[in-house]
Amino acid sequence: MRTNIRKSIFVAFALIAMSACKDGDQPVPVQQELITTVKLVVTDMSGFNKTFAYKVENGFGTSSPGTVTKDDVVLQPNKEYNVEVFILNETKTPAENITEEVISESADHLFIYESNPAELLTFSNGSKDAANIPFNQRIVFTSGAAGNGELLVTLKHLPTNKAATKAADAGGETDVEASFVVKVQ
């Protein structure tokens, strides 16, 4: 008798569980955009206007990135440059400008710039989101004395610290991480 009661209870719970888990109730994973390219558009008051690109053939964050090509960022010493960063999916024709979507979701994103050595480039006056919190899609670079180094550009999604100046301190997920060679000459 107890066996029949247990079987009945088990069947009842199984039926409830099956009816609660319909195919439409399954969470659908959110597909992130494919990002293949980071472009830095660098200008100054004297008419300097140059675009530097970092391209990952199969996209950032993929297990098989394919060919990676990047421009060296060449700047003059002791100058101030206005910089605007764009992110694209160049597997599509024409290329998909993902920057517009990131700007519309600026409260959920943060661009971070890191220079190694630190004195090669300094950063200021980054753009803000609607709550006047750093977003940094537009920023000012100030070059130091002549020398070579690296510029790391990171785009964080849902950062936990939007005041972070280092990617490691921002939290959230990394959408893009591009490492440019910098030559100040």
MARFI-120039 format. One record per residue: x, y, z of N, C-alpha, C, O in turn; residue number from 1. Coordinates in Angstrom, 2 decimals. Last residue first. Layout:
ATOM       nxx       nyy       nzz      caxx      cayy      cazz       cxx       cyy       czz       oxx       oyy       ozz     i
ATOM         X         Y         Z         X         Y         Z         X         Y         Z         X         Y         Z   NUM
...
// end
This chain:
ATOM       nxx       nyy       nzz      caxx      cayy      cazz       cxx       cyy       czz       oxx       oyy       ozz     i
ATOM     57.07     59.75    -31.23     58.33     60.15    -31.87     58.21     61.50    -32.53     59.18     61.99    -33.12   185
ATOM     55.74     57.09    -29.72     55.72     58.55    -29.58     57.08     59.01    -30.09     58.11     58.72    -29.48   184
ATOM     54.02     54.38    -30.54     55.31     55.00    -30.81     55.14     56.50    -30.72     54.47     57.11    -31.56   183
ATOM     52.42     51.54    -29.30     52.42     53.00    -29.37     53.85     53.47    -29.59     54.78     53.02    -28.92   182
ATOM     50.50     48.77    -30.25     51.85     49.28    -30.06     51.77     50.79    -30.22     51.14     51.28    -31.16   181
ATOM     47.42     47.89    -28.63     48.13     48.58    -29.72     49.57     48.85    -29.30     49.83     49.14    -28.14   180
ATOM     45.21     45.51    -27.85     46.52     46.01    -27.41     47.29     46.57    -28.59     47.75     45.82    -29.45   179
ATOM     41.90     45.26    -26.87     42.81     45.46    -28.00     44.09     46.11    -27.50     44.06     47.12    -26.80   178
ATOM     39.14     43.67    -25.97     40.44     44.00    -25.39     41.43     44.05    -26.55     41.76     43.02    -27.14   177
ATOM     35.65     43.68    -25.42     36.77     43.91    -26.33     38.01     44.19    -25.50     37.96     44.85    -24.46   176
ATOM     34.03     42.89    -23.34     33.53     42.73    -24.71     34.68     42.80    -25.70     34.69     42.08    -26.70   175
ATOM     34.26     41.49    -20.25     35.08     42.15    -21.27     34.50     41.84    -22.64     34.47     40.68    -23.07   174
ATOM     31.92     42.16    -17.64     32.44     41.28    -18.69     33.23     42.09    -19.70     32.91     43.25    -19.97   173
ATOM     32.56     43.33    -14.24     31.78     43.13    -15.45     32.44     42.17    -16.42     33.40     41.48    -16.08   172
ATOM     35.42     45.21    -13.05     34.39     44.19    -12.94     33.66     44.05    -14.25     34.09     44.58    -15.27   171
ATOM     37.50     47.08    -12.96     36.17     47.51    -13.40     35.07     46.49    -13.14     33.90     46.86    -13.01   170
ATOM     40.10     46.39    -12.48     39.36     46.97    -11.36     37.90     47.28    -11.70     37.14     47.70    -10.83   169
ATOM     41.18     45.57    -14.87     41.10     44.58    -13.78     40.26     45.07    -12.61     39.77     44.27    -11.82   168
ATOM     41.28     47.92    -16.34     40.28     46.91    -16.67     40.09     45.91    -15.54     38.97     45.47    -15.27   167
ATOM     41.58     50.97    -14.62     42.23     49.72    -15.05     41.14     48.68    -15.27     40.20     48.56    -14.48   166
ATOM     40.03     52.88    -13.68     40.97     53.30    -14.72     41.81     52.12    -15.20     42.65     52.27    -16.09   165
ATOM     36.62     53.02    -12.61     37.88     52.29    -12.76     38.72     52.87    -13.89     38.20     53.28    -14.93   164
ATOM     34.16     53.98    -12.30     35.23     54.95    -12.08     36.60     54.30    -12.27     37.63     54.96    -12.11   163
ATOM     32.41     51.91    -12.51     32.56     52.76    -13.70     33.59     53.87    -13.49     33.86     54.63    -14.42   162
ATOM     32.36     48.90    -11.42     33.06     50.11    -10.99     33.32     50.97    -12.22     34.33     50.79    -12.90   161
ATOM     31.14     46.87    -12.66     30.69     47.13    -11.29     31.33     48.39    -10.74     30.89     48.90     -9.71   160
ATOM     30.03     46.98    -16.05     31.10     47.10    -15.05     30.50     47.38    -13.68     29.47     48.05    -13.57   159
ATOM     28.54     45.95    -18.34     28.04     45.90    -16.97     29.17     45.96    -15.94     29.27     45.10    -15.06   158
ATOM     31.38     45.46    -20.27     29.92     45.41    -20.25     29.48     45.16    -18.81     29.99     44.26    -18.15   157
ATOM     34.21     47.28    -21.35     33.57     46.46    -20.32     32.06     46.59    -20.44     31.52     47.67    -20.67   156
ATOM     36.74     47.37    -23.59     35.33     47.73    -23.45     34.71     46.74    -22.47     34.69     45.53    -22.71   155
ATOM     40.04     48.59    -23.60     39.11     47.56    -23.15     37.70     48.14    -23.11     37.49     49.27    -22.66   154
ATOM     43.16     48.98    -24.91     41.80     49.53    -24.97     40.84     48.39    -24.64     40.83     47.36    -25.32   153
ATOM     46.42     49.64    -24.14     45.38     48.62    -24.02     44.03     49.31    -23.97     43.78     50.14    -23.09   152
ATOM     49.31     50.46    -25.67     48.02     51.03    -25.29     47.02     49.89    -25.28     46.79     49.26    -26.31   151
ATOM     52.81     50.42    -25.04     51.58     49.72    -25.38     50.38     50.51    -24.88     50.42     51.15    -23.83   150
ATOM     55.76     51.94    -26.39     55.05     51.19    -25.36     53.80     50.55    -25.91     53.73     50.18    -27.08   149
ATOM     58.47     54.26    -26.75     57.57     53.22    -27.26     56.90     52.50    -26.11     57.42     52.47    -25.00   148
ATOM     59.12     57.83    -26.96     59.33     56.49    -26.46     58.33     55.53    -27.07     57.44     55.94    -27.81   147
ATOM     59.22     61.25    -26.02     59.41     60.22    -27.04     59.69     58.87    -26.38     60.41     58.78    -25.39   146
ATOM     56.99     62.16    -23.31     58.24     62.26    -24.05     58.32     61.11    -25.06     57.58     60.13    -24.96   145
ATOM     53.46     61.78    -23.77     54.61     62.21    -22.98     55.83     62.38    -23.88     55.70     62.70    -25.06   144
ATOM     50.26     62.84    -24.95     51.48     62.05    -25.10     52.58     62.65    -24.24     52.63     63.86    -24.00   143
ATOM     47.07     62.56    -23.87     48.21     63.48    -23.86     49.46     62.62    -23.90     49.71     61.80    -23.01   142
ATOM     43.86     62.04    -25.16     45.17     61.45    -24.88     46.17     62.59    -24.84     46.12     63.49    -25.67   141
ATOM     40.53     62.31    -24.22     41.72     63.05    -24.64     42.95     62.26    -24.21     43.07     61.86    -23.05   140
ATOM     37.63     60.61    -25.61     38.58     60.90    -24.53     39.74     61.71    -25.09     39.91     61.79    -26.31   139
ATOM     34.65     58.82    -26.07     35.50     59.93    -26.52     36.36     60.33    -25.34     35.90     60.37    -24.20   138
ATOM     33.86     56.83    -24.43     33.90     56.53    -25.86     34.68     57.62    -26.59     35.30     57.37    -27.62   137
ATOM     33.61     57.09    -21.60     34.92     57.22    -22.26     34.97     56.77    -23.72     36.03     56.35    -24.19   136
ATOM     32.09     56.96    -19.26     31.78     56.04    -20.36     33.01     55.95    -21.28     33.40     54.85    -21.68   135
ATOM     31.54     58.07    -15.92     32.44     57.76    -17.04     31.92     56.68    -17.98     31.38     55.66    -17.55   134
ATOM     28.38     59.68    -15.43     29.36     58.72    -14.94     30.25     58.34    -16.13     29.76     58.29    -17.25   133
ATOM     26.03     61.11    -15.93     27.29     61.84    -15.74     28.39     60.98    -15.09     29.20     61.47    -14.31   132
ATOM     23.95     59.60    -16.70     24.02     59.89    -15.27     25.32     60.63    -14.90     25.66     60.76    -13.73   131
ATOM     24.46     59.12    -19.39     23.35     60.04    -19.04     23.35     60.43    -17.56     22.80     61.47    -17.21   130
ATOM     28.10     58.99    -19.40     26.79     58.46    -19.73     25.72     59.46    -19.27     26.07     60.55    -18.80   129
ATOM     30.81     60.98    -20.83     30.02     60.44    -19.70     28.72     59.83    -20.23     28.29     60.11    -21.35   128
ATOM     34.16     61.02    -22.18     32.72     61.25    -22.26     32.00     60.51    -21.14     32.53     59.55    -20.57   127
ATOM     37.12     62.19    -20.47     36.34     61.15    -21.13     34.86     61.50    -21.15     34.36     62.18    -20.26   126
ATOM     39.28     63.87    -19.61     38.08     64.41    -20.26     37.30     63.36    -21.05     36.86     63.62    -22.17   125
ATOM     42.31     61.94    -20.18     41.46     62.88    -19.43     40.22     63.20    -20.26     40.12     62.85    -21.44   124
ATOM     45.35     60.10    -19.85     43.98     60.18    -20.37     43.15     61.13    -19.51     43.26     61.14    -18.28   123
ATOM     48.68     59.77    -21.14     47.75     59.97    -20.03     46.38     60.29    -20.64     46.29     60.69    -21.80   122
ATOM     51.36     57.78    -22.29     50.07     58.43    -22.59     49.30     58.61    -21.29     49.27     57.71    -20.45   121
ATOM     53.78     57.31    -20.93     53.77     57.44    -22.39     52.51     58.17    -22.86     52.57     59.06    -23.71   120
ATOM     53.60     56.78    -18.24     53.88     58.17    -18.64     53.88     58.37    -20.16     53.97     59.50    -20.62   119
ATOM     53.20     53.99    -18.07     52.11     54.91    -17.73     52.35     56.33    -18.23     51.40     57.02    -18.60   118
ATOM     54.59     52.12    -20.82     54.64     52.69    -19.49     53.57     53.78    -19.31     53.11     54.40    -20.27   117
ATOM     51.28     51.55    -21.09     52.46     50.94    -20.48     53.66     51.30    -21.33     53.76     50.84    -22.47   116
ATOM     48.01     52.71    -20.46     49.29     52.90    -21.13     50.40     52.21    -20.35     50.46     52.26    -19.12   115
ATOM     44.65     51.99    -21.00     45.81     51.81    -20.12     47.07     51.91    -20.95     47.20     51.29    -22.01   114
ATOM     41.29     52.83    -20.96     42.55     52.98    -21.68     43.69     52.86    -20.68     43.69     53.52    -19.65   113
ATOM     38.00     51.63    -21.26     39.14     51.87    -20.38     40.40     51.87    -21.23     40.57     51.02    -22.11   112
ATOM     34.59     52.23    -21.56     35.85     52.08    -22.28     36.97     52.46    -21.31     36.89     53.48    -20.63   111
ATOM     31.73     50.68    -20.39     32.85     51.56    -20.02     34.04     51.21    -20.88     34.47     50.06    -20.94   110
ATOM     28.13     50.27    -20.14     29.44     50.06    -20.76     30.47     51.06    -20.25     30.14     52.14    -19.76   109
ATOM     25.61     50.93    -19.31     26.03     49.54    -19.12     27.42     49.24    -19.67     27.85     48.09    -19.68   108
ATOM     25.19     53.50    -20.09     25.15     53.23    -18.65     25.65     51.82    -18.33     26.06     51.55    -17.20   107
ATOM     25.12     53.28    -22.90     26.33     53.78    -22.24     26.35     53.55    -20.73     27.42     53.40    -20.15   106
ATOM     23.54     52.30    -24.93     23.58     51.55    -23.66     24.79     51.99    -22.83     25.42     51.17    -22.16   105
ATOM     24.06     53.91    -27.05     22.68     53.93    -26.54     22.58     53.18    -25.20     21.64     53.41    -24.44   104
ATOM     26.73     53.16    -27.44     26.43     54.52    -26.97     25.02     54.57    -26.39     24.80     55.20    -25.36   103
ATOM     26.31     50.58    -28.44     27.04     50.75    -27.18     26.78     52.15    -26.60     26.62     52.29    -25.39   102
ATOM     25.02     51.19    -30.84     24.31     50.42    -29.81     24.98     50.59    -28.45     24.31     50.73    -27.43   101
ATOM     27.10     52.55    -32.15     25.81     53.22    -31.91     25.02     52.50    -30.82     24.42     53.16    -29.96   100
ATOM     29.10     50.60    -32.45     29.30     51.75    -31.55     27.98     52.42    -31.19     27.77     52.81    -30.04    99
ATOM     28.74     48.86    -34.43     28.17     48.48    -33.13     28.30     49.62    -32.13     27.66     49.59    -31.07    98
ATOM     28.21     49.00    -37.62     28.78     49.89    -36.62     28.08     49.61    -35.29     26.97     50.08    -35.05    97
ATOM     29.00     46.53    -39.89     28.01     46.94    -38.90     28.70     47.78    -37.83     29.66     47.32    -37.20    96
ATOM     30.03     47.06    -43.26     30.38     46.77    -41.86     29.29     47.30    -40.94     28.74     48.38    -41.16    95
ATOM     27.58     46.19    -45.80     28.66     46.99    -45.24     28.90     46.62    -43.77     28.08     45.96    -43.14    94
ATOM     28.73     43.14    -44.85     28.94     44.16    -45.87     27.64     44.90    -46.07     26.65     44.28    -46.47    93
ATOM     30.30     41.67    -41.94     29.12     42.04    -42.72     29.50     43.09    -43.74     30.45     43.85    -43.55    92
ATOM     32.56     41.51    -40.58     32.21     40.31    -41.34     30.99     40.57    -42.21     30.67     39.78    -43.10    91
ATOM     33.05     43.69    -39.02     33.41     43.81    -40.42     33.25     42.49    -41.18     33.74     42.37    -42.30    90
ATOM     31.58     45.28    -36.65     31.56     43.90    -37.12     31.82     43.99    -38.61     30.92     44.33    -39.38    89
ATOM     33.24     47.69    -34.52     32.55     47.27    -35.73     32.52     45.75    -35.85     33.33     45.04    -35.25    88
ATOM     33.59     50.59    -32.56     33.67     49.14    -32.64     32.74     48.66    -33.75     31.62     49.14    -33.89    87
ATOM     35.59     53.47    -32.06     34.47     52.84    -32.74     34.68     51.34    -32.73     35.80     50.86    -32.87    86
ATOM     36.58     56.25    -30.11     36.72     54.83    -30.42     35.42     54.31    -31.04     34.32     54.66    -30.61    85
ATOM     38.32     59.22    -30.47     37.00     58.62    -30.44     37.17     57.17    -30.87     37.83     56.89    -31.87    84
ATOM     40.37     61.69    -29.08     40.25     60.31    -29.55     38.79     59.87    -29.42     38.13     60.12    -28.41    83
ATOM     42.50     64.41    -29.42     41.12     63.98    -29.19     40.97     62.61    -29.82     41.39     62.39    -30.96    82
ATOM     45.65     64.98    -27.90     44.88     64.42    -29.01     43.46     64.09    -28.56     43.25     63.56    -27.47    81
ATOM     48.42     66.99    -27.20     47.09     66.57    -26.77     46.30     66.14    -28.01     46.28     66.83    -29.02    80
ATOM     51.92     66.22    -26.85     50.78     66.80    -27.55     49.49     66.23    -26.99     49.46     65.15    -26.40    79
ATOM     54.51     65.10    -26.35     54.01     66.26    -25.62     52.89     67.00    -26.35     52.90     68.23    -26.45    78
ATOM     55.45     63.69    -29.54     55.59     63.86    -28.10     54.95     65.15    -27.60     54.85     66.15    -28.32    77
ATOM     53.04     62.33    -31.89     54.15     63.22    -31.57     54.24     63.39    -30.06     53.24     63.25    -29.36    76
ATOM     52.33     58.85    -32.60     51.96     60.20    -32.17     53.22     61.03    -31.94     54.32     60.50    -31.80    75
ATOM     51.03     55.96    -33.86     52.21     56.83    -33.93     51.76     58.27    -33.66     50.93     58.82    -34.38    74
ATOM     50.12     52.84    -33.24     49.64     54.20    -32.97     50.87     55.09    -32.87     51.65     54.98    -31.93    73
ATOM     50.17     50.33    -35.67     50.91     51.01    -34.62     50.33     52.41    -34.47     50.07     53.09    -35.47    72
ATOM     47.30     48.29    -36.29     48.15     49.41    -36.65     48.94     49.86    -35.44     48.46     49.77    -34.31    71
ATOM     46.92     44.78    -36.62     46.78     46.02    -35.84     47.77     47.05    -36.34     48.89     46.74    -36.74    70
ATOM     45.24     41.70    -37.04     46.06     42.77    -37.61     45.84     44.03    -36.80     44.73     44.31    -36.36    69
ATOM     44.95     38.29    -36.74     44.85     39.54    -35.99     45.79     40.55    -36.65     46.98     40.28    -36.81    68
ATOM     43.16     35.56    -38.08     44.23     36.55    -38.26     43.93     37.81    -37.46     42.82     38.34    -37.49    67
ATOM     41.46     33.66    -35.56     41.91     33.86    -36.94     43.03     34.88    -36.97     43.76     35.05    -36.00    66
ATOM     40.41     32.98    -33.05     40.32     34.37    -33.51     40.70     34.58    -34.97     40.30     35.57    -35.57    65
ATOM     38.73     30.67    -31.75     39.59     30.67    -32.93     39.57     32.06    -33.55     38.79     32.31    -34.47    64
ATOM     37.15     31.40    -29.64     38.19     30.41    -29.38     39.16     30.29    -30.55     40.29     29.84    -30.37    63
ATOM     36.57     34.94    -29.30     36.28     33.64    -29.89     37.44     32.69    -29.63     38.57     33.12    -29.43    62
ATOM     37.14     37.49    -28.39     36.57     36.54    -27.44     36.22     35.19    -28.04     35.63     34.35    -27.35    61
ATOM     36.51     39.22    -31.42     37.07     39.22    -30.08     36.38     38.17    -29.23     35.17     37.98    -29.34    60
ATOM     36.54     37.64    -34.66     35.91     38.33    -33.56     36.62     38.18    -32.23     37.25     37.16    -31.95    59
ATOM     37.93     36.63    -36.77     36.72     35.90    -36.36     36.05     36.50    -35.13     35.10     35.93    -34.60    58
ATOM     39.98     38.68    -37.10     39.22     38.12    -38.22     37.90     37.47    -37.79     36.87     37.73    -38.40    57
ATOM     40.33     41.56    -35.51     40.38     40.14    -35.20     39.43     39.46    -36.19     38.21     39.66    -36.13    56
ATOM     42.12     44.59    -35.71     41.12     43.70    -36.30     41.39     42.25    -35.92     42.52     41.78    -35.99    55
ATOM     42.49     47.85    -35.00     42.86     46.54    -34.44     41.76     45.59    -34.89     40.61     45.77    -34.52    54
ATOM     43.56     50.95    -36.46     42.62     49.82    -36.33     43.29     48.60    -35.74     44.48     48.34    -35.94    53
ATOM     43.48     54.44    -36.44     44.28     53.26    -36.13     43.32     52.12    -35.84     42.37     52.28    -35.07    52
ATOM     43.29     57.31    -38.37     42.54     56.19    -37.80     43.47     55.01    -37.63     44.17     54.62    -38.56    51
ATOM     43.99     60.77    -38.01     44.45     59.43    -38.37     43.56     58.40    -37.67     43.14     58.60    -36.54    50
ATOM     44.80     63.91    -38.35     43.58     63.12    -38.38     43.95     61.73    -38.90     44.19     61.55    -40.09    49
ATOM     45.99     67.08    -37.55     46.29     65.65    -37.53     44.97     64.89    -37.47     44.12     65.19    -36.63    48
ATOM     45.40     69.74    -37.24     44.92     69.10    -38.45     45.28     67.62    -38.55     44.91     66.96    -39.52    47
ATOM     46.03     70.85    -34.83     46.87     71.24    -35.97     46.45     70.57    -37.27     47.08     70.79    -38.30    46
ATOM     44.45     69.74    -32.87     44.10     71.08    -33.33     44.90     71.51    -34.57     44.49     72.42    -35.28    45
ATOM     43.95     66.25    -33.76     44.44     67.33    -32.90     44.13     68.67    -33.56     43.60     68.71    -34.67    44
ATOM     42.60     62.88    -33.56     42.75     64.19    -34.19     43.42     65.15    -33.20     43.45     64.91    -32.00    43
ATOM     41.91     59.55    -34.21     42.74     60.46    -33.42     42.93     61.76    -34.20     43.37     61.74    -35.35    42
ATOM     39.93     56.91    -33.80     40.05     58.08    -34.66     40.70     59.17    -33.82     40.12     59.66    -32.85    41
ATOM     40.42     53.58    -33.56     40.67     54.81    -32.82     40.82     55.93    -33.84     41.73     55.90    -34.67    40
ATOM     38.45     50.73    -33.81     39.09     51.83    -34.53     39.22     53.03    -33.60     38.26     53.43    -32.95    39
ATOM     38.30     47.32    -33.65     38.33     48.53    -32.83     39.06     49.58    -33.65     40.17     49.34    -34.13    38
ATOM     36.44     44.57    -34.91     37.36     45.69    -35.14     37.17     46.79    -34.11     36.05     47.16    -33.75    37
ATOM     34.59     42.59    -34.45     35.84     42.21    -35.11     36.88     43.31    -35.11     38.07     43.04    -35.28    36
ATOM     32.07     41.32    -32.58     32.92     42.50    -32.70     34.25     42.04    -33.28     34.94     41.21    -32.70    35
ATOM     28.86     40.22    -32.73     30.22     39.86    -33.09     30.98     41.16    -33.29     30.57     42.01    -34.08    34
ATOM     26.70     40.61    -29.94     27.14     41.00    -31.26     28.56     40.50    -31.49     29.34     40.38    -30.55    33
ATOM     25.46     37.77    -28.15     26.15     39.05    -28.21     26.57     39.33    -29.63     26.77     38.41    -30.43    32
ATOM     22.40     36.38    -27.54     23.54     36.32    -28.45     24.18     37.69    -28.50     23.53     38.67    -28.87    31
ATOM     21.19     35.12    -24.59     21.30     36.34    -25.38     22.56     36.24    -26.23     23.66     36.04    -25.71    30
ATOM     19.39     32.06    -24.35     20.62     32.81    -24.17     20.66     34.02    -25.09     20.21     33.94    -26.24    29
ATOM     16.27     31.74    -22.93     16.94     31.83    -24.22     18.22     32.63    -24.02     18.16     33.78    -23.58    28
ATOM     14.93     29.44    -20.63     15.62     30.70    -20.88     16.35     30.65    -22.21     16.97     29.65    -22.56    27
ATOM     11.82     27.88    -21.28     13.26     27.73    -21.18     13.93     29.07    -21.44     13.56     29.77    -22.38    26
ATOM      9.14     28.09    -21.76      9.63     28.62    -20.49     11.15     28.54    -20.35     11.70     29.09    -19.39    25
ATOM      8.51     26.79    -24.08      8.52     28.24    -24.11      9.06     28.87    -22.84      9.41     30.05    -22.84    24
ATOM      8.44     24.10    -23.22      9.53     24.57    -24.08      9.62     26.09    -24.10     10.73     26.63    -24.13    23
ATOM      7.55     23.98    -19.74      7.20     23.93    -21.15      8.38     24.47    -21.95      9.21     25.21    -21.42    22
ATOM      7.52     23.04    -16.88      8.68     23.27    -17.73      8.32     23.07    -19.19      8.75     22.10    -19.81    21
ATOM      5.17     22.38    -15.62      5.76     23.68    -15.30      6.91     24.02    -16.23      7.24     25.19    -16.36    20
ATOM      4.66     19.81    -16.44      3.77     20.86    -16.92      4.33     22.24    -16.63      4.00     23.20    -17.34    19
ATOM      6.70     18.44    -15.11      6.68     18.47    -16.58      5.78     19.57    -17.10      6.10     20.21    -18.10    18
ATOM      5.99     18.84    -12.41      7.28     19.33    -12.92      7.27     19.43    -14.44      7.77     20.40    -15.00    17
ATOM      3.50     17.52    -12.35      3.59     18.96    -12.04      4.87     19.54    -12.61      4.85     20.60    -13.23    16
ATOM      4.34     14.92    -12.96      3.41     15.62    -13.84      3.44     17.12    -13.61      3.40     17.91    -14.56    15
ATOM      5.98     14.41    -10.74      6.55     14.38    -12.09      5.65     15.12    -13.07      6.14     15.87    -13.91    14
ATOM      4.11     14.52     -8.65      5.20     15.51     -8.71      5.83     15.56    -10.10      6.17     16.64    -10.59    13
ATOM      2.55     12.27     -9.40      1.94     13.61     -9.29      3.01     14.70     -9.38      2.84     15.68    -10.11    12
ATOM      4.42     10.20     -9.26      3.80     10.51    -10.55      3.19     11.91    -10.51      3.31     12.66    -11.48    11
ATOM      4.95     10.29     -6.46      6.03     10.50     -7.43      5.46     10.90     -8.79      5.94     11.85     -9.40    10
ATOM      2.42      9.63     -5.45      3.02     10.94     -5.13      4.11     11.28     -6.14      4.18     12.40     -6.63     9
ATOM      2.17      7.04     -6.49      1.19      8.07     -6.84      1.75      9.47     -6.58      1.57     10.37     -7.40     8
ATOM      4.31      5.76     -5.27      4.28      5.86     -6.72      3.32      6.96     -7.16      3.62      7.72     -8.08     7
ATOM      3.48      6.02     -2.58      4.73      6.65     -3.02      4.75      6.82     -4.53      5.16      7.87     -5.04     6
ATOM      1.17      4.45     -2.72      1.06      5.86     -2.35      2.31      6.61     -2.81      2.22      7.70     -3.38     5
ATOM      2.28      1.95     -3.38      1.33      2.58     -4.30      1.18      4.07     -4.00      1.08      4.88     -4.92     4
ATOM      3.83      1.52     -1.10      4.49      1.60     -2.39      3.57      2.29     -3.39      4.03      3.12     -4.18     3
ATOM      1.90      1.26      0.88      2.80      2.41      0.91      3.49      2.60     -0.43      3.72      3.74     -0.85     2
ATOM      0.82     -1.19      0.00      0.00      0.00      0.00      0.87      1.26      0.00      0.63      2.20     -0.76     1
// end
